[in-house]
């Protein structure tokens, strides 16, 4: 082992001494050959620069290898070029960008080959957190429900759990800082546990992504891209604050980042506090108040042989547990009962560059400490500690012509421990390991992608409580294995018209709650009994999408059919324990089908005007023709938006008005009630101003403008007849240095 390390050290020193490539050139417009100020970015290296007023750019110290180089500028179509660097090359690359009214494309990080969405075989939705905040979102989870095909199971304004095409909980995997987020996500009353500050964008894979991420990605992936480091040689700081009138809430964050040629650093701190939210009927929902503290920091080193990034995120959330409409208060002080949750995420992302290939190694350590206080605030009645170590090792093989391939090894070691009086799930260890291979082949009009994966998950839990008691939980030792695969194609049928066809299988091993529960689940007001005989869920999904875009209009149509074998669901029984109805976990084949359809009108030369419309629908049924629970209602969203850029002092302005129509939900499970439809109106305006040494951004957004009385079908307060949030006027101020 010592000899191998010595050889690696010698190799690294040799490569560092011999490989310092450079890229330079000029960026101009195809229309008039005038220089363009654009961003030049290498996503695999997280390295970039901006061309000057004459369109000239230069980047130095580029490691050997094949990299996608992205050229992007507002008002122009994003350009991606594959460039090979080796042996101290100085590559002179002049490019021309084509004017376009379509928003700048970004590189999709959640898929394996880091391509622009227009070049990607999988359809991935991507939205920036700036857009989510501008829509009036209270939290990160609240914002992502604006993405077509995505909804939210809510517990007031403080807790939201993503639903992708009707699937949620452990069927949707969340990634943050490049590592899988583990924070007891099995429960409906458990939120994401991560603040939107320091998150640059959100990517959503709508469909089975088990090939890329293993178990728990059967329904899709929510991929949170962290804030980028500053461009080399620059230092920036900013202060951002938002006020929410409905909850009298404030969110304030402060960030700073600085970068040299090889070492980069950033840090961001956030504090948010909210009182009980007010409904359209003018009453406040008692004890829905919450507060949150968040710290994100990172440091990166980029050499000529490797890149290393360390990031750390600490989040403390204090969330009230609403039980009934009681005393009306605008106080932000916590009242019993409440949750207190600590999340720690430490990630190490290393890339080792070779002449024609590279190795990516990501290691994550996560610690989740969940405490629930019921009768007193000094002793937690329920306390769960979850320690997780996960790893992701991928080898990017040398490119052979137009063929790219990746092989990888992924795994996880996890320990769950109880330290409270109540036991929700037993002490347990979980061990995952997965092997995968995937390849992408590019032809002139067709892109093909395929892959295969094998996974094994071992769950070992300890016995809990007294064997003589009815709520005794016996020990468990089970192993779940599975093969998954995927194949897809993107085809350019005609000019501006393309289609994507994806066939993918996924799987999910049953979680601890489904296997071992035996007791009162306070957060859901029911007694739950697990089933140790549950098998893997296995699905096969077909996705077909069509897209058309030109300088005036874009159309899209996405359809899917998802067949899930041995779907796990909870069902009520006739049994009662201590006045609580008993629910048990069962399995039955199920299917989900539906899609998203829409268009985007931006008539040239009125490129500042945008009219967007989207419709989404999903239906879920069991094999016996009964409907699945927690399926979102059909909805139609229409947005009128204007964007103005390139003023002298006022650099940009934007305004929107949105009408969202949610239809009746009559397709319900045995223990649900029907939900009436409703319409919500929202609007907003913002502008940014460039002053000497300072950039200001001010914004004003109003949500539920008509103060509508409504209940979302996915609200956990629905069974108690408690309304969702009413009108809120939100004001934002951002100062950048």
C-alpha positions in Angstrom: 0.0 0.0 0.0 2.9 2.4 0.9 4.5 1.7 -2.5 1.2 2.5 -4.3 0.9 5.8 -2.5 4.5 6.7 -3.4 3.9 6.0 -7.0 0.7 8.1 -7.0 2.6 11.0 -5.4 5.4 10.8 -8.0 2.8 10.6 -10.8 1.0 13.7 -9.4 4.2 15.7 -9.2 5.1 14.8 -12.7 1.7 15.7 -14.1 1.7 19.0 -12.2 5.0 19.9 -13.7 4.0 19.1 -17.2 0.3 19.9 -17.6 -0.7 23.6 -17.6 -3.0 24.1 -20.5 -4.6 27.4 -21.5 -7.8 28.4 -23.5 -8.2 31.8 -25.0 -10.2 33.5 -27.9 -12.8 36.0 -28.8 -16.6 35.8 -28.6 -18.7 37.6 -31.2 -22.3 37.7 -32.4 -23.3 35.8 -35.5 -25.7 38.6 -36.5 -23.3 41.5 -36.7 -19.9 40.1 -35.7 -19.9 42.5 -32.7 -18.0 41.4 -29.5 -20.1 39.8 -26.8 -19.5 39.9 -23.1 -20.1 36.2 -22.1 -19.4 33.7 -19.4 -17.0 30.9 -20.3 -17.3 27.9 -17.9 -15.9 24.4 -17.6 -18.5 22.6 -15.3 -16.3 19.6 -14.7 -13.6 21.9 -13.2 -16.0 24.5 -11.8 -13.7 27.0 -13.4 -14.8 30.0 -15.4 -14.1 33.5 -16.6 -16.0 36.4 -18.3 -14.9 37.9 -21.6 -14.1 41.6 -21.6 -15.9 44.4 -23.5 -14.0 43.4 -26.7 -15.2 39.8 -26.4 -11.7 38.5 -25.4 -11.3 35.8 -22.8 -8.5 33.6 -21.3 -8.3 30.7 -18.9 -5.0 29.2 -17.6 -4.0 26.2 -15.6 -6.4 23.7 -17.2 -5.6 20.1 -16.4 -5.2 17.5 -19.2 -8.5 15.9 -20.3 -11.7 16.3 -22.4 -14.0 19.0 -21.1 -17.3 20.6 -22.1 -16.7 24.3 -22.4 -19.9 26.4 -22.0 -20.3 29.8 -23.6 -23.4 31.8 -22.4 -24.7 35.3 -22.4 -28.1 36.9 -21.8 -30.0 37.2 -25.1 -27.9 34.5 -26.9 -28.3 30.7 -27.3 -25.9 28.8 -25.0 -23.1 27.0 -26.8 -21.4 23.8 -25.6 -18.1 22.7 -27.2 -16.0 19.6 -26.3 -12.3 20.5 -26.2 -9.4 18.2 -25.5 -6.4 19.5 -23.5 -2.9 18.0 -23.2 0.8 18.7 -23.1 0.8 22.4 -22.2 -1.4 23.4 -25.1 -2.5 26.9 -25.7 -5.8 26.6 -27.5 -7.1 29.6 -29.4 -10.9 29.2 -29.8 -13.0 32.0 -31.3 -16.7 31.4 -31.1 -19.9 33.1 -32.3 -23.1 33.1 -30.3 -26.5 33.3 -32.0 -29.1 35.7 -30.7 -32.0 34.0 -29.0 -35.1 35.0 -26.9 -34.9 31.7 -25.1 -33.4 31.8 -21.6 -29.8 30.8 -21.2 -29.4 27.0 -21.0 -27.5 25.6 -18.0 -25.5 22.4 -17.6 -27.5 19.6 -16.0 -25.5 18.2 -13.1 -27.8 15.5 -11.9 -27.3 13.3 -15.0 -23.9 11.6 -15.6 -22.4 13.4 -18.6 -23.0 17.0 -17.6 -24.6 18.2 -20.8 -26.9 21.1 -21.7 -30.6 20.2 -21.4 -31.0 20.4 -25.2 -28.3 17.7 -25.5 -29.5 15.6 -22.7 -31.2 12.2 -23.3 -33.2 12.5 -20.0 -35.7 15.3 -19.6 -34.7 17.2 -16.4 -36.4 20.3 -15.0 -34.0 23.0 -13.7 -34.9 26.2 -12.0 -32.8 28.7 -10.1 -33.6 29.5 -6.4 -33.8 33.2 -7.5 -36.8 32.3 -9.6 -38.3 30.3 -6.7 -37.8 33.2 -4.3 -39.3 35.7 -6.8 -42.4 33.5 -7.0 -43.0 34.3 -3.3 -42.0 30.9 -1.9 -41.6 30.8 1.9 -39.2 27.8 1.9 -37.2 25.8 -0.7 -39.8 23.1 -0.7 -42.6 25.6 -1.2 -40.8 26.9 -4.3 -40.3 23.6 -6.1 -44.1 22.9 -6.3 -44.1 25.5 -9.1 -42.3 23.0 -11.3 -44.6 21.1 -13.6 -45.1 17.5 -12.3 -44.0 18.4 -8.8 -46.2 19.0 -5.8 -45.9 19.1 -2.0 -47.3 17.3 1.0 -47.5 20.2 3.6 -47.8 20.6 7.3 -48.4 24.3 7.5 -45.8 26.6 6.0 -42.8 25.1 7.8 -42.8 21.5 6.6 -43.1 20.4 3.0 -42.3 17.0 1.3 -41.8 16.8 -2.5 -44.2 14.7 -4.6 -43.0 13.9 -8.1 -45.7 12.5 -10.4 -47.6 11.1 -7.5 -44.7 9.5 -5.6 -43.2 10.9 -2.4 -41.4 10.0 0.9 -38.7 7.4 0.4 -39.5 7.1 -3.3 -38.0 10.5 -4.0 -34.3 10.9 -3.2 -32.8 14.3 -2.4 -29.2 15.2 -3.1 -27.3 18.2 -1.6 -23.7 19.1 -2.0 -23.4 16.1 -4.3 -24.3 13.5 -1.6 -27.6 11.9 -0.8 -29.6 13.6 2.0 -30.6 11.3 4.8 -32.8 12.8 7.6 -35.5 10.4 8.5 -37.4 11.3 5.3 -39.8 8.4 5.7 -42.4 10.5 7.5 -45.0 12.9 6.0 -44.3 15.3 8.8 -40.6 15.5 8.1 -39.4 18.3 5.9 -36.3 18.7 3.7 -34.1 20.1 6.5 -32.2 22.4 4.3 -32.4 26.1 3.6 -32.6 27.6 0.1 -29.8 30.2 0.9 -26.6 28.9 -0.6 -28.5 26.7 -3.1 -28.0 28.0 -6.7 -30.5 25.8 -8.5 -32.8 22.8 -8.2 -32.9 20.0 -10.7 -35.8 17.4 -10.8 -35.5 14.0 -12.5 -39.2 13.0 -13.0 -39.0 9.2 -13.1 -37.0 6.2 -11.9 -33.3 7.2 -11.4 -32.3 4.0 -9.6 -29.6 3.4 -12.3 -27.8 6.6 -11.2 -28.6 6.7 -7.5 -29.9 3.3 -6.2 -32.8 2.5 -3.9 -35.1 5.4 -2.9 -34.8 7.0 -6.4 -37.7 4.9 -7.7 -39.9 8.0 -8.1 -37.3 10.6 -9.0 -34.6 12.8 -7.7 -34.5 16.3 -6.3 -30.9 17.5 -6.9 -29.8 20.7 -5.1 -26.9 22.4 -6.7 -24.8 24.4 -4.2 -23.8 28.0 -4.7 -20.8 28.4 -7.1 -17.5 29.8 -6.0 -16.4 33.2 -7.3 -14.5 33.5 -10.6 -10.7 33.5 -10.1 -9.4 36.8 -8.9 -12.7 38.1 -7.6 -14.2 38.7 -4.2 -18.0 39.2 -3.6 -20.3 39.7 -0.7 -24.0 40.2 -0.4 -26.8 40.8 2.1 -30.3 39.6 1.3 -33.5 40.1 3.4 -37.2 39.2 2.8 -40.3 40.1 4.8 -43.5 38.1 4.6 -46.6 39.9 5.7 -48.8 36.9 6.4 -46.5 35.3 8.9 -44.8 38.5 9.9 -41.7 36.4 8.9 -38.2 37.6 8.0 -35.4 35.7 6.2 -32.0 37.3 6.2 -28.8 35.8 4.8 -25.2 37.1 4.5 -22.6 35.6 2.1 -19.0 36.2 1.1 -16.8 34.4 -1.4 -13.3 34.9 -2.7 -11.2 33.1 -5.2 -7.6 32.9 -6.2 -6.3 31.0 -9.2 -6.2 27.7 -7.3 -7.9 28.2 -3.9 -11.5 29.3 -3.5 -13.6 30.0 -0.4 -17.2 30.9 0.4 -19.5 31.1 3.5 -23.2 32.0 4.0 -25.2 32.4 7.1 -29.1 32.5 7.3 -31.7 33.2 10.0 -35.4 32.9 9.4 -38.3 33.3 11.8 -42.1 33.1 11.3 -45.2 33.3 13.4 -48.4 31.3 12.9 -49.8 31.6 9.4 -53.1 33.3 8.7 -55.7 31.7 6.4 -58.0 33.4 4.0 -60.7 33.2 6.7 -58.5 35.5 8.8 -57.8 33.1 11.6 -54.2 32.0 12.5 -53.3 28.3 12.6 -52.0 27.8 16.2 -48.5 26.7 16.6 -47.4 26.7 12.9 -44.7 29.1 13.8 -41.1 28.1 13.1 -37.5 29.4 13.0 -34.4 28.3 11.2 -30.7 28.9 11.4 -28.4 27.8 8.6 -24.6 27.9 7.9 -23.0 26.9 4.6 -19.3 27.1 3.9 -16.9 25.6 1.4 -13.3 25.6 0.2 -11.9 24.3 -3.1 -8.5 23.6 -4.5 -8.0 23.2 -8.3 -4.6 22.0 -9.4 -3.4 20.6 -12.7 -3.9 17.0 -11.6 -6.9 17.1 -9.2 -9.7 19.2 -7.9 -10.9 18.9 -4.3 -13.9 20.6 -2.7 -15.0 20.4 1.0 -18.4 21.8 1.9 -20.2 21.9 5.2 -23.8 22.7 6.0 -25.4 23.1 9.5 -29.1 23.6 9.8 -31.2 24.0 13.0 -35.0 24.0 12.6 -37.4 24.6 15.4 -41.0 23.8 14.2 -44.2 24.0 16.1 -46.6 21.0 16.0 -50.1 22.2 15.3 -52.9 20.2 17.0 -56.0 22.5 16.8 -57.1 26.1 16.3 -56.4 27.7 19.6 -55.3 31.0 21.0 -54.7 33.6 18.3 -51.2 35.0 18.5 -48.5 36.8 16.4 -45.8 35.5 18.7 -42.7 33.8 17.2 -41.8 32.1 20.5 -42.0 28.3 20.4 -44.9 26.6 22.2 -45.3 22.9 23.2 -45.4 20.6 21.3 -42.6 21.3 18.9 -39.7 19.7 16.9 -36.1 20.6 17.2 -34.0 19.2 14.4 -30.2 19.5 13.7 -28.8 18.5 10.3 -25.1 18.3 9.6 -23.8 17.7 6.0 -20.1 17.3 5.4 -19.0 16.5 1.9 -15.7 15.9 0.1 -15.7 16.0 -3.7 -12.5 14.9 -5.4 -11.7 14.6 -9.1 -8.4 13.2 -10.3 -7.5 14.1 -13.9 -5.7 11.9 -16.3 -4.7 12.4 -19.9 -8.0 11.2 -21.4 -10.0 10.1 -18.4 -10.8 11.0 -14.8 -11.9 9.6 -11.5 -14.6 11.2 -9.3 -14.8 10.4 -5.6 -17.5 11.9 -3.4 -17.7 11.1 0.3 -20.5 12.4 2.6 -21.0 12.3 6.3 -24.5 13.3 7.6 -25.8 13.6 11.1 -29.5 14.1 11.8 -30.7 14.7 15.4 -34.5 14.9 15.6 -36.1 15.8 18.9 -39.8 16.1 19.7 -40.9 17.9 22.9 -44.4 17.3 24.1 -45.0 18.0 27.8 -41.8 19.9 28.7 -39.2 21.8 26.7 -36.2 20.4 28.6 -36.6 16.7 27.9 -37.3 15.2 24.4 -40.1 12.6 24.4 -38.8 11.4 21.0 -35.2 11.6 20.0 -33.8 9.9 16.9 -30.1 10.1 15.9 -29.2 9.1 12.4 -25.5 8.8 11.3 -24.8 8.3 7.6 -21.6 7.8 5.7 -22.0 7.5 1.9 -19.6 7.3 -1.0 -19.7 7.6 -4.8 -16.8 6.5 -6.9 -17.0 6.9 -10.7 -14.4 6.3 -13.4 -15.0 8.4 -16.6 -13.5 6.2 -19.3 -11.5 7.7 -22.2 -13.8 8.9 -24.9 -13.8 6.7 -28.0 -15.1 8.7 -30.9 -18.6 9.8 -30.0 -18.9 7.2 -27.2 -18.7 8.3 -23.5 -18.9 5.8 -20.7 -18.8 5.7 -16.9 -18.5 2.8 -14.4 -19.1 3.3 -10.7 -19.4 2.1 -7.2 -21.8 3.6 -4.7 -22.6 2.7 -1.1 -23.9 3.8 2.3 -23.4 2.9 6.0 -26.2 4.1 8.3 -27.0 3.9 12.0 -30.3 4.8 13.6 -30.4 5.2 17.4 -33.2 6.1 19.8 -32.5 8.2 22.9 -36.0 9.3 23.8 -38.8 7.7 25.9 -40.9 7.1 22.8 -39.9 4.7 20.0 -41.0 5.4 16.5 -38.6 3.0 14.7 -36.0 0.7 16.4 -32.2 1.0 16.5 -30.9 -0.2 13.3 -28.0 -0.4 10.8 -28.4 -0.1 7.0 -25.7 -1.0 4.5 -26.0 -0.3 0.8 -23.7 -1.2 -2.1 -24.3 -0.7 -5.8 -22.3 -1.2 -9.0 -23.3 0.6 -12.2 -22.2 1.2 -15.8 -23.7 3.7 -18.3 -22.8 5.0 -21.7 -23.8 7.9 -24.1 -23.4 7.8 -27.8 -23.8 10.9 -30.0 -24.8 10.8 -33.7 -25.7 13.6 -36.0 -29.4 13.6 -35.2 -29.6 11.1 -32.4 -28.2 10.7 -28.9 -28.4 7.3 -27.2 -27.9 6.4 -23.6 -28.1 3.1 -21.7 -27.0 1.6 -18.4 -27.2 -1.3 -16.0 -26.9 -1.5 -12.2 -26.9 -4.0 -9.3 -27.7 -3.1 -5.7 -27.8 -4.8 -2.3 -29.3 -3.3 0.9 -28.9 -5.0 4.3 -31.1 -3.9 7.2 -30.3 -5.1 10.7 -32.6 -3.8 13.5 -32.6 -4.5 17.3 -35.6 -5.6 19.3 -37.5 -2.8 21.1 -39.7 -2.8 24.1 -40.7 -5.8 26.3 -41.3 -9.1 24.5 -44.4 -9.6 26.7 -46.1 -6.3 25.5 -48.3 -6.0 22.5 -46.2 -3.2 21.0 -43.0 -5.3 21.1 -40.8 -4.9 18.0 -38.8 -8.0 17.2 -35.3 -7.8 15.8 -34.9 -7.9 12.0 -32.2 -9.0 9.6 -33.0 -8.8 5.9 -31.2 -8.2 2.7 -32.8 -6.8 -0.5 -31.1 -7.1 -3.9 -32.0 -5.9 -7.3 -31.0 -5.2 -10.9 -32.1 -2.0 -12.6 -31.5 -0.7 -16.1 -32.4 2.2 -18.4 -32.2 3.0 -22.1 -33.1 6.3 -23.8 -32.8 8.3 -27.0 -33.1 11.9 -28.0 -34.0 12.4 -31.6 -34.0 15.6 -33.7 -36.9 14.8 -35.9 -37.0 18.0 -37.9 -35.6 21.5 -37.5 -36.5 22.8 -34.0 -38.5 19.7 -33.3 -37.2 16.8 -31.1 -38.4 13.9 -29.1 -37.1 11.9 -26.1 -38.0 8.3 -25.4 -36.8 6.8 -22.1 -37.5 3.3 -20.7 -36.2 2.8 -17.1 -36.7 0.4 -14.2 -36.3 1.3 -10.6 -36.6 -0.3 -7.2 -37.0 0.6 -3.6 -36.3 -1.5 -0.5 -38.9 -1.1 2.2 -37.9 1.3 5.0 -37.7 0.8 8.7 -41.1 2.3 9.4 -42.8 0.0 6.9 -41.0 -3.1 8.2 -41.0 -2.6 12.0 -43.5 0.0 13.2 -45.7 -1.0 16.1 -47.0 2.0 18.0 -48.7 5.4 17.9 -47.3 7.7 15.3 -48.0 11.0 16.9 -47.3 13.1 13.9 -50.0 11.3 11.9 -52.5 10.6 14.7 -52.7 6.9 14.0 -51.4 3.6 15.3 -49.1 2.0 12.7 -48.1 -1.7 12.3 -45.2 -2.6 10.1 -44.9 -5.7 8.0 -41.5 -7.5 8.1 -42.5 -9.6 5.1 -42.6 -6.7 2.7 -40.6 -7.2 -0.6 -38.9 -4.7 -2.9 -41.0 -2.3 -4.9 -40.1 -2.7 -8.6 -41.2 -0.4 -11.3 -40.9 0.1 -15.0 -41.6 3.5 -16.5 -42.0 4.7 -20.1 -41.5 8.4 -20.8 -42.1 10.1 -24.1 -41.6 13.8 -24.6 -41.9 16.2 -27.6 -40.5 19.7 -27.9 -40.7 22.4 -30.5 -38.9 25.7 -30.2 -38.2 28.6 -32.5 -37.6 32.3 -32.0 -41.3 32.9 -31.3 -42.7 30.0 -29.4 -41.9 26.7 -27.5 -44.2 23.7 -27.1 -43.7 20.6 -24.9 -45.7 17.5 -24.1 -44.4 14.9 -21.6 -46.3 11.7 -21.1 -45.5 8.8 -18.8 -46.8 5.4 -17.7 -45.4 3.9 -14.5 -46.1 0.3 -13.5 -45.1 -0.4 -9.9 -45.0 -4.1 -8.7 -45.6 -4.7 -5.0 -46.4 -1.0 -4.3 -46.3 -0.5 -0.5 -49.1 1.5 1.0 -50.7 2.1 4.4 -54.3 1.1 4.9 -56.8 1.5 7.8 -58.1 -1.6 9.7 -61.1 -2.1 12.0 -58.8 -2.4 15.0 -58.5 0.4 17.6 -55.7 0.9 20.2 -56.1 3.6 22.9 -58.7 5.4 20.8 -56.4 5.5 17.7 -57.3 3.6 14.6 -54.7 1.0 13.5 -53.2 1.3 10.1 -51.1 -1.5 8.5 -48.7 -1.7 5.6 -49.7 -3.8 2.6 -48.5 -4.5 -0.9 -50.2 -4.6 -4.3 -49.3 -3.9 -7.9 -50.1 -0.3 -8.9 -49.8 2.0 -11.9 -49.5 5.8 -12.3 -49.9 7.7 -15.5 -50.2 11.2 -16.8 -48.0 14.0 -17.9 -47.2 17.7 -18.3 -48.1 19.9 -21.3 -47.4 23.5 -22.1 -46.1 26.3 -24.2 -44.0 29.4 -24.0 -44.7 32.4 -26.3 -41.9 35.0 -26.7 -42.7 36.8 -30.0 -39.7 38.2 -31.7 -38.8 41.1 -31.8 -40.7 41.6 -28.5 -38.3 39.4 -26.7 -39.1 41.0 -23.3 -42.6 39.6 -23.4 -43.4 36.0 -22.2 -46.6 34.1 -22.0 -46.3 30.7 -20.3 -48.9 28.0 -19.8 -48.6 24.5 -18.4 -51.0 21.7 -17.4 -50.1 18.7 -15.3 -52.1 15.5 -14.5 -51.4 12.3 -12.7 -53.7 9.3 -11.8 -52.6 6.5 -9.5 -54.5 3.2 -9.1 -54.0 -0.1 -7.3 -54.5 -3.4 -9.1 -57.9 -3.7 -7.6 -58.9 -0.4 -9.3 -58.9 1.6 -6.0 -57.1 4.9 -6.1 -53.7 5.6 -4.5 -53.6 8.1 -1.6 -51.8 11.5 -1.8 -52.1 12.0 -5.5 -52.0 15.7 -6.5 -55.1 17.2 -8.2 -54.8 18.3 -11.9 -53.7 21.9 -12.3 -53.3 24.6 -14.9 -50.8 27.4 -14.5 -50.8 30.6 -16.7 -48.1 33.2 -16.3 -47.6 36.6 -18.1 -44.1 37.8 -17.6 -42.0 40.7 -18.9 -38.2 41.1 -18.6 -36.1 44.2 -19.5 -32.3 44.3 -19.5 -29.3 46.5 -20.1 -30.3 49.8 -18.7 -27.5 52.3 -17.7 -28.3 52.3 -13.9 -31.3 50.0 -13.9 -29.6 46.9 -15.2 -32.7 44.7 -15.4 -36.4 44.6 -14.4 -39.0 41.8 -14.4 -42.7 41.5 -13.5 -45.2 38.6 -13.6 -48.8 37.7 -12.9 -49.8 34.1 -12.4 -53.1 32.4 -12.2 -53.0 28.8 -11.0 -56.2 26.7 -11.3 -56.3 23.5 -9.2 -59.2 21.2 -10.1 -61.4 19.0 -8.0 -59.7 15.9 -6.7 -62.4 13.2 -6.7 -60.0 10.2 -7.3 -59.3 9.3 -3.7 -58.2 6.4 -1.5 -60.3 4.7 1.1 -59.2 7.0 3.9 -59.2 10.3 2.1 -61.9 12.8 1.4 -62.6 14.7 -1.9 -61.1 18.1 -2.3 -62.7 21.1 -4.1 -60.8 23.0 -6.7 -59.6 26.6 -6.3 -57.8 29.3 -8.2 -54.8 31.3 -6.8 -53.6 34.6 -8.2 -50.0 35.9 -7.6 -47.9 38.8 -9.0 -44.5 40.3 -8.5 -42.1 42.9 -9.7 -38.3 43.4 -9.2 -35.5 45.5 -10.5 -31.7 45.6 -10.1 -29.6 48.8 -10.1 -25.9 49.1 -10.6 -24.5 51.9 -8.5 -20.8 52.7 -7.9 -19.3 49.7 -6.1 -22.8 48.4 -5.2 -25.6 46.5 -6.9 -29.1 46.7 -5.5 -32.0 44.4 -6.2 -35.5 45.2 -4.8 -38.6 43.1 -5.2 -42.3 43.0 -4.2 -44.3 39.8 -4.6 -47.9 39.0 -3.6 -49.2 35.4 -3.3 -52.9 34.4 -3.0 -53.8 38.0 -3.9 -57.6 37.4 -3.5 -57.1 35.9 0.0 -58.8 32.7 -1.2 -60.2 30.2 1.3 -58.9 26.8 0.1 -57.5 23.5 1.3 -54.9 21.6 -0.7 -55.5 17.9 -1.3 -52.0 17.2 0.0 -52.3 19.3 3.2 -52.0 17.2 6.3 -54.4 19.7 8.0 -57.1 18.7 5.5 -58.7 16.1 7.8 -59.2 18.8 10.4 -60.7 21.2 7.9 -57.9 23.8 8.4 -57.3 26.1 5.5 -54.1 26.8 3.7 -52.2 30.2 3.9 -54.0 33.3 2.8 -52.7 36.5 1.1 -49.1 37.5 1.7 -47.2 40.5 0.5 -43.5 39.9 0.5 -40.7 42.5 0.1 -37.1 41.7 -0.7 -33.9 43.8 -0.7 -30.5 42.5 -1.8 -27.2 44.4 -1.7 -24.2 43.0 -3.6 -20.6 44.3 -3.3 
